[in-house]
């Protein structure tokens, strides 16, 4: 009986040592896998967007957070711009010229899914506009393509960016962006 008990204790200790060694190897392999497969990427992006989430044009900045390796990222940023135009309207006394100026600020949150430099980009934007002393708010979306090299350089985006007004689709825009990653 003593021999059986002793052998059982040795088996339990042996199994515990083997499973512990396997766990340590697994953790080490996971750490090596993570360090080799996740490259160092640049976080900051500045770009000019024409049409898109801010309707006419905007100068934008976003910061990238890596969510899962290099395959999924979160871009949080904002854009700003100003657009001014003159138009004619019919008044009681005849045609009159009016000037309208749009000041806008558009925060955005986008998810990027892809590999290496090519990403599918989807997210939302919240356009805030001041027009003739009135404040307008128009949420919008983004579905598109983003070329963004891991190590920095030229940035290119093209997307469908609908803008909603009062729960309805307001504008069906497409936007294009050019910029720099650092």
C-alpha positions as CSV (number, residue, x, y, z in Angstrom):
1,X,0.0,0.0,0.0
2,X,2.9,2.4,0.8
3,X,4.4,1.7,-2.6
4,X,1.1,2.4,-4.4
5,X,0.6,5.7,-2.4
6,X,4.2,6.7,-3.2
7,X,3.8,5.9,-6.9
8,X,0.6,7.9,-7.0
9,X,2.2,10.9,-5.3
10,X,5.1,10.7,-7.8
11,X,2.6,10.5,-10.7
12,X,0.7,13.5,-9.5
13,X,4.0,15.5,-9.0
14,X,5.2,14.4,-12.5
15,X,1.9,15.4,-14.1
16,X,2.0,18.7,-12.4
17,X,5.6,19.3,-13.5
18,X,4.8,18.3,-17.1
19,X,1.7,20.5,-17.3
20,X,3.5,23.5,-15.7
21,X,6.4,23.1,-18.2
22,X,3.8,23.0,-21.1
23,X,2.2,26.2,-19.7
24,X,5.5,28.0,-19.5
25,X,6.3,27.0,-23.1
26,X,2.9,28.1,-24.3
27,X,3.3,31.5,-22.6
28,X,6.8,31.9,-24.1
29,X,5.6,30.9,-27.6
30,X,2.6,33.3,-27.3
31,X,5.0,36.2,-26.3
32,X,7.4,35.4,-29.2
33,X,4.4,35.1,-31.6
34,X,3.1,38.5,-30.5
35,X,6.4,40.3,-30.8
36,X,7.2,38.8,-34.2
37,X,3.8,39.2,-35.8
38,X,2.9,42.7,-34.5
39,X,5.1,45.3,-36.2
40,X,5.8,48.7,-34.8
41,X,3.4,51.1,-36.6
42,X,2.9,54.8,-36.7
43,X,0.0,56.2,-34.7
44,X,-0.5,59.8,-36.0
45,X,-2.2,60.7,-39.3
46,X,-2.9,64.2,-40.8
47,X,-4.8,64.5,-44.1
48,X,-7.0,66.7,-46.2
49,X,-10.4,65.3,-47.1
50,X,-12.5,66.5,-50.0
51,X,-16.2,66.1,-49.6
52,X,-16.7,63.2,-47.2
53,X,-17.8,63.6,-43.6
54,X,-17.3,67.3,-43.5
55,X,-19.3,68.0,-46.8
56,X,-16.9,70.3,-48.7
57,X,-13.3,69.9,-47.4
58,X,-11.5,69.5,-44.1
59,X,-8.1,69.2,-42.5
60,X,-8.1,66.2,-40.2
61,X,-6.0,64.5,-37.6
62,X,-6.5,61.0,-36.2
63,X,-4.7,58.7,-33.7
64,X,-4.6,54.9,-34.2
65,X,-5.0,52.4,-31.5
66,X,-4.0,48.8,-32.2
67,X,-6.9,46.5,-31.1
68,X,-5.7,43.1,-32.3
69,X,-2.2,42.7,-33.8
70,X,-1.9,44.7,-37.0
71,X,-5.3,43.4,-38.3
72,X,-7.7,45.6,-36.4
73,X,-7.2,49.2,-35.4
74,X,-9.3,52.0,-34.0
75,X,-8.8,55.5,-35.5
76,X,-10.1,58.4,-33.3
77,X,-9.8,61.9,-34.7
78,X,-11.5,65.1,-35.9
79,X,-11.5,67.5,-38.8
80,X,-12.3,71.1,-39.2
81,X,-13.0,73.4,-42.1
82,X,-14.7,76.6,-43.4
83,X,-16.7,77.1,-46.5
84,X,-18.1,80.4,-47.7
85,X,-20.3,81.2,-50.7
86,X,-22.5,84.0,-52.1
87,X,-25.9,83.3,-53.6
88,X,-28.9,85.2,-55.0
89,X,-32.3,85.1,-53.6
90,X,-35.6,86.6,-54.6
91,X,-36.8,89.3,-52.2
92,X,-39.8,91.6,-52.4
93,X,-37.6,94.4,-53.9
94,X,-35.9,92.1,-56.4
95,X,-32.8,89.9,-56.3
96,X,-30.4,90.3,-53.4
97,X,-27.0,88.8,-52.7
98,X,-26.5,86.8,-49.5
99,X,-23.3,85.4,-48.1
100,X,-23.3,82.2,-46.2
101,X,-20.3,80.9,-44.2
102,X,-20.1,77.3,-42.8
103,X,-17.7,76.6,-39.9
104,X,-17.6,72.9,-39.1
105,X,-15.9,70.5,-36.7
106,X,-16.3,66.8,-37.3
107,X,-15.1,64.2,-34.7
108,X,-14.8,60.7,-36.1
109,X,-14.4,57.1,-34.8
110,X,-13.4,54.5,-37.4
111,X,-12.5,50.8,-37.2
112,X,-9.9,49.5,-39.7
113,X,-9.8,45.8,-40.7
114,X,-7.0,44.5,-42.9
115,X,-3.5,43.4,-43.3
116,X,-0.2,45.3,-43.9
117,X,-1.1,48.5,-45.7
118,X,-4.7,47.9,-46.9
119,X,-7.7,48.3,-44.7
120,X,-11.5,48.2,-44.9
121,X,-12.6,51.3,-42.9
122,X,-16.0,51.7,-41.3
123,X,-17.2,54.1,-38.7
124,X,-19.2,57.2,-37.8
125,X,-18.7,60.9,-37.8
126,X,-20.6,63.8,-36.0
127,X,-20.6,66.9,-38.1
128,X,-21.2,70.1,-36.1
129,X,-21.8,73.2,-38.2
130,X,-22.3,76.8,-37.5
131,X,-24.2,78.5,-40.4
132,X,-25.4,82.1,-40.1
133,X,-25.3,82.0,-36.2
134,X,-27.3,78.7,-36.2
135,X,-25.9,75.4,-34.9
136,X,-26.5,72.3,-36.9
137,X,-25.7,68.7,-36.0
138,X,-25.5,65.9,-38.6
139,X,-24.3,62.4,-37.9
140,X,-22.8,60.4,-40.7
141,X,-21.2,57.1,-41.5
142,X,-18.2,55.8,-43.4
143,X,-17.6,52.7,-45.5
144,X,-14.5,52.6,-47.5
145,X,-10.9,51.8,-48.3
146,X,-7.8,53.1,-46.5
147,X,-4.2,52.7,-47.7
148,X,-2.0,53.3,-44.7
149,X,1.6,52.0,-44.6
150,X,2.7,50.5,-41.2
151,X,5.9,52.5,-41.0
152,X,4.5,55.9,-42.1
153,X,4.4,57.9,-45.3
154,X,1.6,58.6,-47.7
155,X,-2.1,58.0,-46.7
156,X,-5.0,57.6,-49.1
157,X,-8.7,57.0,-48.3
158,X,-11.8,56.8,-50.4
159,X,-15.2,56.1,-48.9
160,X,-19.0,56.4,-49.1
161,X,-19.9,58.9,-46.4
162,X,-23.7,59.4,-46.1
163,X,-24.8,62.3,-43.8
164,X,-28.1,62.0,-41.9
165,X,-30.4,64.9,-41.0
166,X,-33.3,64.4,-38.6
167,X,-33.3,60.7,-38.9
168,X,-33.3,60.7,-42.7
169,X,-30.6,60.3,-45.2
170,X,-29.5,63.9,-46.0
171,X,-26.7,63.6,-48.4
172,X,-25.1,60.7,-50.2
173,X,-21.5,61.8,-50.3
174,X,-18.3,60.2,-51.4
175,X,-15.0,61.4,-49.9
176,X,-11.4,61.2,-50.8
177,X,-8.4,61.9,-48.6
178,X,-4.7,62.4,-49.0
179,X,-2.3,62.8,-46.1
180,X,0.8,61.7,-44.2
181,X,1.4,59.2,-41.4
182,X,4.0,59.8,-38.7
